[in-house]
Amino acid sequence: MLLEDPMLSATTVATRIGISSKAVEKHFARLKADGILRRIGPDKGGRWEVIIKN
């Protein structure tokens, strides 16, 4: 989902997959800690970058 639209908010992701935005934020935090997801720019107006490792 973030690969297709990196501007998605946690709230939008939560609505689309049917879980709470808090749960999405928790998953995002884990993905960031694991080096899989990175936020580029500010919380509002920024975008997500998915880091694909070979």
mmCIF file of the C-alpha atoms, coordinates in Angstrom:
data_MODEL
# 
_entry.id   MODEL 
# 
loop_
_atom_site.group_PDB 
_atom_site.id 
_atom_site.type_symbol 
_atom_site.label_atom_id 
_atom_site.label_alt_id 
_atom_site.label_comp_id 
_atom_site.label_asym_id 
_atom_site.label_entity_id 
_atom_site.label_seq_id 
_atom_site.pdbx_PDB_ins_code 
_atom_site.Cartn_x 
_atom_site.Cartn_y 
_atom_site.Cartn_z 
_atom_site.occupancy 
_atom_site.B_iso_or_equiv 
_atom_site.pdbx_formal_charge 
_atom_site.auth_seq_id 
_atom_site.auth_comp_id 
_atom_site.auth_asym_id 
_atom_site.auth_atom_id 
_atom_site.pdbx_PDB_model_num 
ATOM 1  C CA . MET A 1 1  ? 0.000  0.000  0.000  1.00 0.00 ? 1  MET A CA 1 
ATOM 2  C CA . LEU A 1 2  ? 2.786  2.449  0.909  1.00 0.00 ? 2  LEU A CA 1 
ATOM 3  C CA . LEU A 1 3  ? 4.721  1.493  -2.211 1.00 0.00 ? 3  LEU A CA 1 
ATOM 4  C CA . GLU A 1 4  ? 1.747  2.608  -4.308 1.00 0.00 ? 4  GLU A CA 1 
ATOM 5  C CA . ASP A 1 5  ? 1.046  5.791  -2.313 1.00 0.00 ? 5  ASP A CA 1 
ATOM 6  C CA . PRO A 1 6  ? 3.828  6.893  0.059  1.00 0.00 ? 6  PRO A CA 1 
ATOM 7  C CA . MET A 1 7  ? 1.764  9.913  1.172  1.00 0.00 ? 7  MET A CA 1 
ATOM 8  C CA . LEU A 1 8  ? -0.757 7.745  3.069  1.00 0.00 ? 8  LEU A CA 1 
ATOM 9  C CA . SER A 1 9  ? -1.380 8.572  6.707  1.00 0.00 ? 9  SER A CA 1 
ATOM 10 C CA . ALA A 1 10 ? -1.636 6.002  9.484  1.00 0.00 ? 10 ALA A CA 1 
ATOM 11 C CA . THR A 1 11 ? -5.344 6.837  9.752  1.00 0.00 ? 11 THR A CA 1 
ATOM 12 C CA . THR A 1 12 ? -5.930 6.099  6.064  1.00 0.00 ? 12 THR A CA 1 
ATOM 13 C CA . VAL A 1 13 ? -3.994 2.835  6.241  1.00 0.00 ? 13 VAL A CA 1 
ATOM 14 C CA . ALA A 1 14 ? -5.994 1.842  9.331  1.00 0.00 ? 14 ALA A CA 1 
ATOM 15 C CA . THR A 1 15 ? -9.300 2.550  7.610  1.00 0.00 ? 15 THR A CA 1 
ATOM 16 C CA . ARG A 1 16 ? -8.325 0.593  4.511  1.00 0.00 ? 16 ARG A CA 1 
ATOM 17 C CA . ILE A 1 17 ? -7.205 -2.526 6.385  1.00 0.00 ? 17 ILE A CA 1 
ATOM 18 C CA . GLY A 1 18 ? -9.739 -2.366 9.214  1.00 0.00 ? 18 GLY A CA 1 
ATOM 19 C CA . ILE A 1 19 ? -7.581 -1.855 12.314 1.00 0.00 ? 19 ILE A CA 1 
ATOM 20 C CA . SER A 1 20 ? -7.072 1.093  14.660 1.00 0.00 ? 20 SER A CA 1 
ATOM 21 C CA . SER A 1 21 ? -4.728 3.925  13.760 1.00 0.00 ? 21 SER A CA 1 
ATOM 22 C CA . LYS A 1 22 ? -2.853 3.230  17.021 1.00 0.00 ? 22 LYS A CA 1 
ATOM 23 C CA . ALA A 1 23 ? -2.186 -0.318 15.815 1.00 0.00 ? 23 ALA A CA 1 
ATOM 24 C CA . VAL A 1 24 ? -0.893 1.012  12.486 1.00 0.00 ? 24 VAL A CA 1 
ATOM 25 C CA . GLU A 1 25 ? 1.363  3.483  14.304 1.00 0.00 ? 25 GLU A CA 1 
ATOM 26 C CA . LYS A 1 26 ? 2.729  0.606  16.391 1.00 0.00 ? 26 LYS A CA 1 
ATOM 27 C CA . HIS A 1 27 ? 3.456  -1.429 13.247 1.00 0.00 ? 27 HIS A CA 1 
ATOM 28 C CA . PHE A 1 28 ? 5.047  1.601  11.563 1.00 0.00 ? 28 PHE A CA 1 
ATOM 29 C CA . ALA A 1 29 ? 7.278  2.128  14.622 1.00 0.00 ? 29 ALA A CA 1 
ATOM 30 C CA . ARG A 1 30 ? 8.409  -1.499 14.460 1.00 0.00 ? 30 ARG A CA 1 
ATOM 31 C CA . LEU A 1 31 ? 9.099  -1.280 10.721 1.00 0.00 ? 31 LEU A CA 1 
ATOM 32 C CA . LYS A 1 32 ? 11.087 1.928  11.284 1.00 0.00 ? 32 LYS A CA 1 
ATOM 33 C CA . ALA A 1 33 ? 13.097 0.297  14.090 1.00 0.00 ? 33 ALA A CA 1 
ATOM 34 C CA . ASP A 1 34 ? 13.833 -2.676 11.814 1.00 0.00 ? 34 ASP A CA 1 
ATOM 35 C CA . GLY A 1 35 ? 15.064 -0.355 9.043  1.00 0.00 ? 35 GLY A CA 1 
ATOM 36 C CA . ILE A 1 36 ? 12.259 -1.275 6.654  1.00 0.00 ? 36 ILE A CA 1 
ATOM 37 C CA . LEU A 1 37 ? 10.342 2.004  6.727  1.00 0.00 ? 37 LEU A CA 1 
ATOM 38 C CA . ARG A 1 38 ? 11.571 5.585  6.865  1.00 0.00 ? 38 ARG A CA 1 
ATOM 39 C CA . ARG A 1 39 ? 9.676  8.864  7.109  1.00 0.00 ? 39 ARG A CA 1 
ATOM 40 C CA . ILE A 1 40 ? 10.840 11.576 4.717  1.00 0.00 ? 40 ILE A CA 1 
ATOM 41 C CA . GLY A 1 41 ? 9.801  15.103 5.657  1.00 0.00 ? 41 GLY A CA 1 
ATOM 42 C CA . PRO A 1 42 ? 7.423  16.342 8.342  1.00 0.00 ? 42 PRO A CA 1 
ATOM 43 C CA . ASP A 1 43 ? 4.536  14.393 9.886  1.00 0.00 ? 43 ASP A CA 1 
ATOM 44 C CA . LYS A 1 44 ? 2.104  16.453 7.823  1.00 0.00 ? 44 LYS A CA 1 
ATOM 45 C CA . GLY A 1 45 ? 3.055  16.632 4.180  1.00 0.00 ? 45 GLY A CA 1 
ATOM 46 C CA . GLY A 1 46 ? 5.861  14.074 4.375  1.00 0.00 ? 46 GLY A CA 1 
ATOM 47 C CA . ARG A 1 47 ? 5.967  10.661 2.783  1.00 0.00 ? 47 ARG A CA 1 
ATOM 48 C CA . TRP A 1 48 ? 6.973  7.111  3.630  1.00 0.00 ? 48 TRP A CA 1 
ATOM 49 C CA . GLU A 1 49 ? 9.895  5.346  2.024  1.00 0.00 ? 49 GLU A CA 1 
ATOM 50 C CA . VAL A 1 50 ? 9.911  1.544  2.020  1.00 0.00 ? 50 VAL A CA 1 
ATOM 51 C CA . ILE A 1 51 ? 13.473 0.238  2.125  1.00 0.00 ? 51 ILE A CA 1 
ATOM 52 C CA . ILE A 1 52 ? 13.875 -2.974 0.169  1.00 0.00 ? 52 ILE A CA 1 
ATOM 53 C CA . LYS A 1 53 ? 17.003 -4.920 1.055  1.00 0.00 ? 53 LYS A CA 1 
ATOM 54 C CA . ASN A 1 54 ? 18.406 -7.555 -1.259 1.00 0.00 ? 54 ASN A CA 1 
# 
